[in-house]
Amino acid sequence: MNVLLLTWEFPPNKVGGIGSHCYDLSRELTSMGHEVDVITYGEQESEEETDGVRVHRVPSTWAPDTISWAMFLGHRMEKKAIEINKERKIEVLHAHDWMTVPGAVGIKKMLGVPMAFTIHSTEAGRNGVYSEYSRMINDLEWYGTYEANEIITVGRDFSEEIKSRFHPPAEKVHYIPNGMDLKRYDEATRNTKRSDYAGDWEKIVFFAGRMVRQKGVEHLIDAVPNVLKEHRDAKFVLAGGGNLDEYRAIAAHKGVSDKTYFLGQVDEQMIFSLFKIADVSVAPSVYEPFGIVALESFAGETPMVASSVGGFKETVKHEWSGLHTYPANSQSIADQLNRVLSDEKWGSWMGRNGRKDTEENYRWDKIAAYTTGVYGRAMELW
């Protein structure tokens, strides 16, 4: 089938997990024999082909806010979709995240094609709906679920959130998890080493994610002194863009600046390398519909300490591939990190279990097959 995929981020333009998800999904769909076009944001209009996937980048424009930016991007996506449809008739449209909703709905109506919509998180979960601006984003998320013929969610608990918040017909909602390309992970160039951050006698605790409150970074920093009480040999490496100055200031206030390294935004190769050299990874999120970092950690056979929220309830199996903490609880984070750091053999065992679970349950060939099933349902009912 001819699939058109819309996403506002796609490698190398990558902010969060959506870019990785769309990259891997589109490649796997192509390997299955489907024709896949991706329309995404780019600073300039361009086209490229990667592993058989045709990627069309279209610019947006300066805008006073993200909603306005997304509306203009949607207009450019519509124009590009019309051009693509002239060359090969689009059979199904797959939109990702609220920022593609304006363009996706326009394409659906203009070209008369069924629409699948993957919702990766909600404004209510990320920031709360407390202002006119956040209500507009919330309404765009609702509009996407309303106009979509089929809805895909990346977490089991998250499916229930979507049903209760936006009230779509239950039969229209499908849970399909994220996946992990283990081959790409294993073949990644290791561009950092343990000695860059720690001595042979020291332990590395690694965090990967945006430096925002949703990711619970402040709770992790609050936990550092209590970890250091038991493990003076621990070093904390944090990778991700965002409010670095704010979190550096919190670390300084806690007196742990010498034990915390804020790397800022780094590329995927570096992220993979850091997971491979870490003794334990940590994900203290207060909201996380899926959390692909768990699979990235397990790919490197590194155990994870993660909040018992959303997708982490599924991906991190307590005391088997990692440990759960109470959300937004720095003492709980410290306690569980100390448990892992106190027993290296147990940590290694959990990391190996995580790798095995990822190999068995989060392969992209399975996920792509489930996704094409949703496409087929959308086309059949169209």
LINPEDA-V366884 format. One record per residue. N is the residue number from 0. RES is the residue in three letters. SS is DSSP state (alpha for helix, beta for strand, coil for the rest). OMEGA is omega in radians with two decimals (* if undefined). Layout:
BEGIN
n | res | ss | omega
N | RES | SS | OMEGA
N | RES | SS | OMEGA
END
This chain:
BEGIN
n | res | ss | omega
0 | MET | coil | 3.10
1 | ASN | beta | -3.04
2 | VAL | beta | 3.00
3 | LEU | beta | -3.10
4 | LEU | beta | 3.11
5 | LEU | beta | 3.07
6 | THR | coil | -3.14
7 | TRP | coil | 3.07
8 | GLU | coil | -3.13
9 | PHE | beta | -3.09
10 | PRO | coil | 0.13
11 | PRO | coil | 3.07
12 | ASN | beta | -3.01
13 | LYS | coil | 3.11
14 | VAL | coil | -3.12
15 | GLY | coil | -3.05
16 | GLY | alpha | -3.10
17 | ILE | alpha | -3.14
18 | GLY | alpha | 3.12
19 | SER | alpha | 3.14
20 | HIS | alpha | -3.08
21 | CYS | alpha | 3.11
22 | TYR | alpha | -3.10
23 | ASP | alpha | 3.14
24 | LEU | alpha | -3.10
25 | SER | alpha | 3.13
26 | ARG | alpha | -3.12
27 | GLU | alpha | 3.09
28 | LEU | alpha | 3.12
29 | THR | alpha | -3.14
30 | SER | alpha | 3.09
31 | MET | coil | 3.10
32 | GLY | coil | 3.12
33 | HIS | coil | 3.05
34 | GLU | beta | -3.04
35 | VAL | beta | 2.98
36 | ASP | beta | 3.09
37 | VAL | beta | 2.99
38 | ILE | beta | -3.08
39 | THR | beta | 3.14
40 | TYR | beta | 2.98
41 | GLY | coil | -3.13
42 | GLU | coil | 3.07
43 | GLN | coil | 3.10
44 | GLU | coil | -3.11
45 | SER | beta | 3.07
46 | GLU | beta | 3.12
47 | GLU | beta | 3.07
48 | GLU | beta | -3.13
49 | THR | beta | -3.14
50 | ASP | coil | 3.10
51 | GLY | coil | 3.12
52 | VAL | beta | 3.11
53 | ARG | beta | -3.08
54 | VAL | beta | -3.14
55 | HIS | beta | 3.13
56 | ARG | beta | -3.14
57 | VAL | beta | -3.14
58 | PRO | coil | 2.94
59 | SER | coil | 3.13
60 | THR | coil | 3.04
61 | TRP | coil | 3.14
62 | ALA | coil | -3.12
63 | PRO | coil | -3.12
64 | ASP | coil | -3.06
65 | THR | alpha | -3.14
66 | ILE | alpha | 3.12
67 | SER | alpha | 3.11
68 | TRP | alpha | -3.13
69 | ALA | alpha | 3.13
70 | MET | alpha | 3.14
71 | PHE | alpha | 3.09
72 | LEU | alpha | 3.12
73 | GLY | alpha | 3.11
74 | HIS | alpha | 3.13
75 | ARG | alpha | 3.09
76 | MET | alpha | 3.11
77 | GLU | alpha | -3.12
78 | LYS | alpha | -3.13
79 | LYS | alpha | 3.13
80 | ALA | alpha | 3.11
81 | ILE | alpha | 3.13
82 | GLU | alpha | -3.13
83 | ILE | alpha | -3.09
84 | ASN | alpha | 3.09
85 | LYS | alpha | -3.12
86 | GLU | alpha | 3.13
87 | ARG | coil | -3.03
88 | LYS | coil | 3.10
89 | ILE | coil | -3.11
90 | GLU | coil | 3.13
91 | VAL | beta | -3.12
92 | LEU | beta | 3.14
93 | HIS | beta | -3.11
94 | ALA | beta | -3.13
95 | HIS | beta | 3.02
96 | ASP | coil | -3.00
97 | TRP | alpha | -3.08
98 | MET | alpha | 3.08
99 | THR | alpha | -3.04
100 | VAL | alpha | -3.14
101 | PRO | alpha | 3.13
102 | GLY | alpha | -3.08
103 | ALA | alpha | -3.12
104 | VAL | alpha | 3.09
105 | GLY | alpha | 3.14
106 | ILE | alpha | 3.12
107 | LYS | alpha | -3.05
108 | LYS | alpha | -3.12
109 | MET | alpha | -3.05
110 | LEU | alpha | 3.12
111 | GLY | coil | -3.13
112 | VAL | coil | 3.10
113 | PRO | beta | -3.04
114 | MET | beta | 2.93
115 | ALA | beta | -3.09
116 | PHE | beta | 3.02
117 | THR | beta | 3.09
118 | ILE | beta | -2.99
119 | HIS | coil | 3.09
120 | SER | coil | 3.12
121 | THR | coil | 3.07
122 | GLU | alpha | 3.12
123 | ALA | alpha | 3.13
124 | GLY | alpha | -3.09
125 | ARG | alpha | -2.96
126 | ASN | coil | -3.00
127 | GLY | coil | -3.13
128 | VAL | coil | -3.02
129 | TYR | coil | -3.07
130 | SER | coil | 3.09
131 | GLU | alpha | -3.13
132 | TYR | alpha | -3.13
133 | SER | alpha | 3.08
134 | ARG | alpha | 3.10
135 | MET | alpha | 3.09
136 | ILE | alpha | 3.09
137 | ASN | alpha | -3.13
138 | ASP | alpha | 3.08
139 | LEU | alpha | 3.06
140 | GLU | alpha | 3.08
141 | TRP | alpha | -3.10
142 | TYR | alpha | 3.09
143 | GLY | alpha | 3.13
144 | THR | alpha | 3.14
145 | TYR | alpha | -3.07
146 | GLU | alpha | -3.11
147 | ALA | coil | 3.03
148 | ASN | coil | 3.07
149 | GLU | beta | -3.11
150 | ILE | beta | 3.07
151 | ILE | beta | 3.03
152 | THR | beta | -3.03
153 | VAL | coil | 3.14
154 | GLY | coil | -3.13
155 | ARG | alpha | 3.07
156 | ASP | alpha | -3.11
157 | PHE | alpha | 3.07
158 | SER | alpha | 3.14
159 | GLU | alpha | 3.08
160 | GLU | alpha | -3.13
161 | ILE | alpha | -3.14
162 | LYS | alpha | -3.08
163 | SER | alpha | -3.08
164 | ARG | alpha | -3.03
165 | PHE | alpha | 3.03
166 | HIS | coil | 3.02
167 | PRO | coil | 3.02
168 | PRO | coil | -3.04
169 | ALA | alpha | -3.09
170 | GLU | alpha | 3.14
171 | LYS | alpha | -3.04
172 | VAL | beta | -3.09
173 | HIS | beta | 3.07
174 | TYR | beta | 3.03
175 | ILE | coil | -3.04
176 | PRO | coil | 2.95
177 | ASN | coil | 3.12
178 | GLY | coil | -3.13
179 | MET | coil | 3.06
180 | ASP | coil | -3.06
181 | LEU | alpha | 3.13
182 | LYS | alpha | 3.12
183 | ARG | alpha | 3.11
184 | TYR | alpha | -3.07
185 | ASP | alpha | -3.10
186 | GLU | coil | -3.12
187 | ALA | coil | 3.12
188 | THR | coil | 3.11
189 | ARG | coil | -3.05
190 | ASN | coil | 2.99
191 | THR | coil | -3.13
192 | LYS | coil | -3.07
193 | ARG | alpha | -3.07
194 | SER | alpha | 3.06
195 | ASP | alpha | -3.04
196 | TYR | coil | -3.02
197 | ALA | coil | 3.04
198 | GLY | coil | -3.12
199 | ASP | coil | -3.07
200 | TRP | coil | -3.04
201 | GLU | coil | -3.14
202 | LYS | beta | 3.13
203 | ILE | beta | 3.00
204 | VAL | beta | -3.00
205 | PHE | beta | 3.04
206 | PHE | beta | 3.05
207 | ALA | beta | 3.14
208 | GLY | coil | 3.11
209 | ARG | coil | 3.14
210 | MET | beta | -3.13
211 | VAL | coil | -3.04
212 | ARG | alpha | 3.12
213 | GLN | alpha | -3.08
214 | LYS | alpha | 3.02
215 | GLY | coil | -3.06
216 | VAL | alpha | -3.12
217 | GLU | alpha | 3.12
218 | HIS | alpha | 3.07
219 | LEU | alpha | -3.14
220 | ILE | alpha | 3.07
221 | ASP | alpha | -3.11
222 | ALA | alpha | -3.02
223 | VAL | alpha | -3.14
224 | PRO | alpha | -3.13
225 | ASN | alpha | 3.01
226 | VAL | alpha | -3.10
227 | LEU | alpha | 3.07
228 | LYS | alpha | 3.14
229 | GLU | alpha | -3.06
230 | HIS | coil | 3.11
231 | ARG | coil | -3.12
232 | ASP | coil | -3.10
233 | ALA | beta | 3.01
234 | LYS | beta | -3.09
235 | PHE | beta | -3.14
236 | VAL | beta | -3.08
237 | LEU | beta | -3.12
238 | ALA | beta | 3.12
239 | GLY | coil | 3.12
240 | GLY | coil | 3.13
241 | GLY | beta | -3.03
242 | ASN | coil | -3.06
243 | LEU | alpha | -3.10
244 | ASP | alpha | 3.12
245 | GLU | alpha | -3.07
246 | TYR | alpha | 3.01
247 | ARG | alpha | 3.12
248 | ALA | alpha | 3.10
249 | ILE | alpha | 3.12
250 | ALA | alpha | 3.11
251 | ALA | alpha | 3.13
252 | HIS | alpha | 3.12
253 | LYS | alpha | 3.14
254 | GLY | coil | -3.09
255 | VAL | coil | -3.12
256 | SER | alpha | -3.11
257 | ASP | alpha | -3.13
258 | LYS | alpha | -3.09
259 | THR | beta | 3.13
260 | TYR | beta | 3.12
261 | PHE | beta | -3.03
262 | LEU | beta | -3.03
263 | GLY | beta | -3.12
264 | GLN | coil | 3.09
265 | VAL | coil | -3.08
266 | ASP | coil | -3.06
267 | GLU | alpha | 3.14
268 | GLN | alpha | 3.13
269 | MET | alpha | 3.11
270 | ILE | alpha | 3.14
271 | PHE | alpha | 3.14
272 | SER | alpha | -3.11
273 | LEU | alpha | 3.06
274 | PHE | alpha | -3.09
275 | LYS | alpha | -3.08
276 | ILE | alpha | -3.09
277 | ALA | coil | 3.03
278 | ASP | coil | 3.09
279 | VAL | beta | 3.02
280 | SER | beta | -3.08
281 | VAL | beta | 3.13
282 | ALA | beta | -3.05
283 | PRO | coil | -3.04
284 | SER | coil | 3.02
285 | VAL | coil | 3.09
286 | TYR | coil | -3.07
287 | GLU | coil | -3.13
288 | PRO | coil | 3.07
289 | PHE | coil | -3.13
290 | GLY | coil | -3.09
291 | ILE | coil | 3.14
292 | VAL | alpha | 3.11
293 | ALA | alpha | 3.14
294 | LEU | alpha | 3.10
295 | GLU | alpha | 3.09
296 | SER | alpha | -3.11
297 | PHE | alpha | 3.10
298 | ALA | alpha | 3.09
299 | GLY | coil | -3.13
300 | GLU | coil | 3.11
301 | THR | coil | 3.13
302 | PRO | coil | -3.11
303 | MET | beta | 2.95
304 | VAL | beta | -3.01
305 | ALA | beta | 3.06
306 | SER | beta | 3.10
307 | SER | coil | 3.13
308 | VAL | coil | 2.96
309 | GLY | coil | -3.06
310 | GLY | coil | 3.14
311 | PHE | alpha | 3.07
312 | LYS | alpha | -3.11
313 | GLU | alpha | -3.00
314 | THR | alpha | -3.14
315 | VAL | coil | -3.12
316 | LYS | coil | -2.99
317 | HIS | beta | 3.12
318 | GLU | coil | 3.05
319 | TRP | coil | 3.04
320 | SER | coil | 3.14
321 | GLY | beta | -3.11
322 | LEU | beta | 3.08
323 | HIS | beta | 3.03
324 | THR | beta | 2.98
325 | TYR | coil | -3.14
326 | PRO | coil | 3.05
327 | ALA | coil | -3.08
328 | ASN | coil | -3.06
329 | SER | alpha | 3.12
330 | GLN | alpha | 3.10
331 | SER | alpha | 3.10
332 | ILE | alpha | -3.14
333 | ALA | alpha | -3.12
334 | ASP | alpha | -3.07
335 | GLN | alpha | 3.04
336 | LEU | alpha | 3.12
337 | ASN | alpha | 3.11
338 | ARG | alpha | -3.13
339 | VAL | alpha | -3.09
340 | LEU | alpha | -3.13
341 | SER | coil | -3.07
342 | ASP | coil | -3.07
343 | GLU | alpha | -3.12
344 | LYS | alpha | 3.12
345 | TRP | alpha | 3.11
346 | GLY | alpha | 3.11
347 | SER | alpha | 3.11
348 | TRP | alpha | 3.12
349 | MET | alpha | 3.11
350 | GLY | alpha | 3.10
351 | ARG | alpha | 3.09
352 | ASN | alpha | 3.12
353 | GLY | alpha | 3.10
354 | ARG | alpha | 3.14
355 | LYS | alpha | -3.14
356 | ASP | alpha | 3.12
357 | THR | alpha | 3.12
358 | GLU | alpha | -3.04
359 | GLU | alpha | -2.94
360 | ASN | alpha | -3.05
361 | TYR | coil | 3.10
362 | ARG | coil | -3.09
363 | TRP | alpha | 3.10
364 | ASP | alpha | 3.07
365 | LYS | alpha | -3.07
366 | ILE | alpha | 3.11
367 | ALA | alpha | 3.11
368 | ALA | alpha | 3.08
369 | TYR | alpha | -3.09
370 | THR | alpha | 3.11
371 | THR | alpha | 3.04
372 | GLY | alpha | 3.08
373 | VAL | alpha | 3.07
374 | TYR | alpha | -3.12
375 | GLY | alpha | 3.12
376 | ARG | alpha | 3.14
377 | ALA | alpha | -3.14
378 | MET | alpha | -3.13
379 | GLU | alpha | -3.09
380 | LEU | alpha | -3.07
381 | TRP | coil | *
END
